[in-house]
Amino acid sequence: MTTESEGTRPTIVVGCGDSPAARAALAFAAREAELRGARLRVVLAFQPDIDPDVPAWLPSDVLAGDRALAVAKALCDEVLGLPHGAPETDIVVEQGVAAHVLVAAAKDADLLVIGARRRGFLARVAHLTTTRHVLHHARVPVVVVPAPATEDG
């Protein structure tokens, strides 16, 4: 007999980042997880920084991963600490291109949620590439949550 804790609970994956769009996506995904009784998997992709002040013996991907995890935890604390509480949440931080990381993280999920920023033309084109990749390659339903209208750009 399989129990809920053994993996039969639905899972909602949400792309995470430090932006109003990411906050809106996380809030949406948390509400959806509550409605469905689902687990929430918060995913943040990162690229290592090249920092001349970092000692050569410390790989930059370790520092970038630590920073990414701190951002993801802070965002979860901020958004999921709302009065309604939070669903069961896992945070996944992975080095790579955001679109590829999100599609891979959602392969066994029930829903993938991403945020859409309001930005200038070039930044919007770059983000559309990520959104387009996710929409074309995800094997699960995808919800694209628009950024709040107050976001600059």
Secondary structure as UniProt FT lines:
FT   HELIX           4..6
FT   TURN            7..8
FT   STRAND          11..15
FT   HELIX           20..36
FT   STRAND          39..46
FT   TURN            52..53
FT   TURN            56..57
FT   HELIX           60..80
FT   TURN            83..84
FT   STRAND          89..95
FT   HELIX           98..105
FT   TURN            106..108
FT   STRAND          111..116
FT   HELIX           121..137
FT   STRAND          142..146
FT   TURN            149..150
//
